[in-house]
Amino acid sequence: MTNYTKIQFIGYGVQTSTLTQVIPTGTADPYTADATTRAKALCAAADFVRNDQSSRIGGDNTLKVFVAPEFFFRYGGPAQGATPVLDSYPNGDAVLPEITEKVLKPFFQTKEFNNWLVVPGTMFWHRPAADSGTGYPLYFNTVLALRGGVPTELSEAEQEGNRDPASLPTVVSATTNQKQLMSHIDYDGSAPGTNTNRDAALNAAYQQVMGDWEFWRWHAFAVHGVNDSNGDPITFGLEVCLEHMRRLGHRMSGPGVLRHMETLWPAQTREPMPKVDVHLVTSCGMELDAQDGITARVGGYAAICDGMRPGAGAVWPTTDVQRVTAVEASGVRRTNDVRPGPRNMELPVGLQLCLPGQAATPKDSVAIWEPVDYRPCDA
């Protein structure tokens, strides 16, 4: 168990709004090879931060939060199969656990990463038409959160809390969740009905997943052994892109998932929703929004890492960290940008996620904030 007095945000800047091929044409088992290559690149980027930038990284009293953008795991080619599924992994519910168990956990669950929480972006995948039960592919966008450090076990109370739908769940090693609302990036609209089929907000086949309370409540969680200076668990909130604020047309207007959970939680538990201490967003084309999105408590933090290709002259990588200073009766948060801003730097050539001899555009980079004071909820 560690009682943290500081928190440090690190964004891994990889352009994910367009496809990037990372494995040579002709590679055997290309989907697994593609995902494995990306997982190893993420590990190498984190290792670069930990080793090459060690003078900028906080000590054992600092929780390091390393976030990659949405679609970090998105198949980049060469082309396989039918056009509508080119950019997604088939049966990613098997691919993601495989790379988690074979690559990510063995790397991050070591003493070197004892004080890290890693959000490796999302995996975009599909259930093939033959297996979906609908006659067409079903698309999913799964986010992963990974506890760094030597593995430990949940206490009996934490295990009971995970079984109790009225309790805040606790992550011991890793957790996943599905993105609720998809955007035009999640589907190309090239075939009749494609938008309806691929958008979870419109497709009835998703309602069993997206309407389930377990789907909702796992957007907020504690992490085993990650406590504030009083020894109380730190509560994290995690959203994927449009889950943060729903402003893509009238059907998606309104507050984001975590903000909406503040109204759902009492109906499910008869208690107010636990206050979110650290609100994390992995995205591709999103920004932190205090009006409808940010849900952290007063004194808490919100952080985002975005993979949308930046415009000319824009700062890269696209990241932001804000601290909540007040919560209005309406739920709107007032925030201040965390200053000083991050130190942004390109990763070495050997750590760029692209085919050998090519260059990522823009260059894969990291954004490292200085450690900031982390105070308990009632401090």
N, C-alpha and C positions, 0 to 999 in steps of 0.2 A: 504494500500500500504506500502511496506517495501523496503527501499534501502539498499541492502546488501553490506557489505565491505569484507566479508569473506565467504568461502564455505567449507563445510566439507563432505567428502565422507564416507559412511558406507556400507560395503558389508555383505550380509547375506549368509553365506556359508552352502548350503544344497546340498548334492550329488544328481544330477538329471540324470546322464548318465545311470543308471540302476533303475529299478522300486523299490519303497519302499511302502509296504502295510501300511496304516495308519488307516484303519477301520477294525473291527472284521468281520469275515465271518458271513454272515446272516444278516448284517445290512440292514435295509429297505432303499430304494431309494439310493443305494450305490454310484452312481455317484455324486449326490448332497452332500451326506454325506462326501465323499472323498474331494471334492473341499472345502466344508465348514471347514473341519478339517484343511486343509492346510492354508486357509485364516486366521483362528484363530491363528494358529501357527505363521504366519508372523506377525500378530498384537502383539502377545506376545513377539516375538523377538525384535520388535521395541520398545515396552514398557520397556523391559529389558535394552536396550541401553539408553533410555531416563531417566529412574529412577535409575537403579543400577550403571550406568556409567555416571551419571550426571556431575561429576567433569571433565570428558573428553569432554563433549559436549559444543559447542559454544553457545553464548547468542543470543539475538534477532537480532543482526546484522549479524548472520551467517546462511546461507541457508544450511540445512541438506539434503543431497541427499542419500536416502536409496535404494539400488538396490539388488534384488534377481536374481538368475540365470535363464536362459532359462529352460523351462519344469518344473518350480516349480509347476504349476498346470498340472499334468499328472497322469491319473488314475493308482493307484498302486495295484489294485485288492481288493478283490477276483475276479476271472475270471467271466466275464459276456459276453454272446453272442459269436459271431464268432471270431476266432483267430485273424484275421487282425486288429480288432478294440479293442483288449483287453486293450491297454494302452492309449486310448484316450476317451474323454467324447463324447457321442452322443449329437449333437446339442448344442455345446458349446456356440453358439451365444445367447442362452437363459441361460445357466448355468453361464457364466461369468458375465452378468449383474445382475443375482440374487445374487451372493455372493458379488458383488461390492456394491449393494444397501443395502443388509441385514447385511453384516459383515464389509467390508472395509471402506465404506464411514462413517457409524456411528462411527467407531473407530477413523479414521484418521482426519475426518473433525470436529475437536474440537479445542478449544483454545490451548490445550497442544501441538498440532502439527502444530501451525500456521506457523512455519518456516521450514516445511519439504516438500520435493518432493519425492514421493515413486514410484518405478518401481517394481511391484511384479512379475517380470519374465514374463513368457508366459503361456498361456493355450493351450495344444495340444488337438484338438477335431476333430470330423468328422461329415459330413453330411451323414446319412445312405443311402445305395444304393437305397432304396425305395423312398427317398426324393431328391436325388441329380440330377435326370434327366439324369444320365449317365449310370446307371445300375451297378455302383460300388460306394463304399464310396469315398467322397472327403474329404481330410484332410487339416486342417488349423492349424496355430500356431500363436495365437493372443497375442500381447504384450499390456500391460496396463500401463498407467502412471496416477498417482493420485495426485492431489494437496491437501496437508494437510491444516488444519486450518478451521476456521469457514467459511462456504460458503458465497460467495459474487456473484455479478452479473457482466457480461460483460458490458462494456460501449457500446454505440451505434457505436462508431468507431470500436471497437473490433468485434462486431457482423457483421458489414459491411465487415470487413477484412476477417472474416471466410467465408463469402459468395463469396468473390472475389477470383477467382483462381490465380490471380496475386499477392496476398498478403500473408505474413507470417501469418498462423493461430494462434489463442490464445486459450489456454486451461483454462477453468474456474474451472472445478472440476475433470474431467477425460477424457482420450482419449484412443482409441485403434488403432492398425494397424496390418496388416498381415505380417508375415515373407514372404519374396519373394522367397528365395532359400532354399530348403530343403536338408538335408544330409542323410547319411545312418542311422543316429539315428532316423530320422523322418519316416523311413520305414524299414521293416525287410527283404524284398526281398524273403519271404518264398513262395510266390505264383507267378505264371507266370503273368507278367504285373504289379506286385505290385509296382515296382520302378517307372514306368511311371505314374501309376495312382496316386501315393502319392506325387510325386515331382512336385511342382507348376511350376518349370522351364521347365518341359517337357510336361505337360498336358495342352492341349488347353482349357480345361474347366476353367482354372484359368486366362486366359489371360484378360478377361473382368475386373477382379479385379486387377491383377498385372500390367496391362498396363495403367490403368487409372491415370490421373494426380493427382487426389485427393489422391490416394494411395501414390504417390511419395511425394507430398508436406507436408503431415502430418508426415513425418519423421523428419521435422524441425518445431519447434513451440515455441512461447512465452507462459508464464504462467501468468495468470491474477494476478497482484499485486506483481510479483517477478521482481524487478528492480535492476540496478546497482546503484552506489553511485551518479550518475548523474540523476537518475530517469528514465533512459531508460530501456525498457524491456530486460531481459536476454534471448538470443536465445539458445534453447536446440536442439540437434540432438540425435535421438534414433534409434539404429539398433539392430537387432537380429542375433547373431552368423554369419552365412555365408553372411549376408548382409554387414558385416564390411569389409571383403575382400574375393574375390571369387577365390579360388585356388584349388578347388576340381575337377581336370581334365580340359581339354582345354575349355569345354563349359562354365565353370564358371570362366575363367581367366579374370583379369581386375580389375578395381577399385571397391570399395564398393558402396553401395547405396548413401550415403551422398556425396561421392566424385563425383559420376556420376551425382548427382543432380546439382553440380556446373556447369556442361555443359548443363543440361536440362533447368535450371531455366531461363536463358536469352531468350531462344527460346519461353518460355511460357509467360514471363512477360515483356520482353524487358529491364529488369534490372538485375544486378548481384544478385546472391543468397545472402541473408543476412548472414553475418558472424556468424558462430556457436561459441558461447561462451563456452558451456559445451557439450561435446560429450559423450553420455552414450551408453554402449554396455552390453546387457544381453546375455549370451552365455552358450554353453556346448561343450567345445572343441575348444576354440578360444583364441587369445591373441591380445592385441593392436598392430596395425601395422601402422607405420608412412609412409611406402612406398605407400600403396594403400588404407589404411583405415582411419586413423585419419584425421578429417576434421576441427578441431577447429582452430580458428584464432590465431595469435601471442598473447601470454599472456593468451590464453584460456586453458581449461583442457579437457582431455579425461580420462574416467574411465570405468573399466570393472569388472563384477562379473561373474565368470564361475562355472558351476556345474559339470564338468567332474571329475570322481573319480580320485584323485591324485595317483601318483606312490609312492612307498615306500620312505620315507624320505622327500617327498615334503612338502612345507609349505602349510598349509590349514587354512582358505579358500583361494581359488585361486582368487586373486584380483590384480588390478594394477591401478595406477593413474599416468598420465604423463602431463606435462605442455609443450605447444608448444612454442618454442623459435624462429623459423623462418619458412617461407613458401617459397619453391623454385618455380621458374617459372613453373615447371612441375606439381606443386600441392603437391609434397612430403613435408611432415612436418618433421622438426627437433625438437626433444623433449628432455626433461630432466625428469628423474624419480622424483616424488615428495618425498622429504625426510624431516623428518624421515619417515620410512615406518610405516605401521599401527600396532596398538596393536591388536593381534589376540587372541581371547579367546573362549573357549567352552561355550556353553549355558548350564544352569542348567539342570539336568535330566528331570525335569518336562516340559521343553521347547523343548526337542528333538522330532523331527517329525518322529514317528515310533509307532508301536503297544506297548501298556503297557507291561512292563517287558522285552522288547527287546531294542537293542541299535542301533542307527544310525551308519553307517560306511562310511566314518569317522564321528566323532561327529559333529553335527550341531554347527556352530560357527559364530562369527561376527568378522569383521575386521574394526577397527575404526581408521581413519586418524585424525591427528590434524587439526583444522581449518587452512586454508591457505588464504592468501590475495587474494581478488578478485578485479581486476582493470577493469574499463570500457575499451571498445574496443580501444579507441583513447588515453588512458592514457599513 
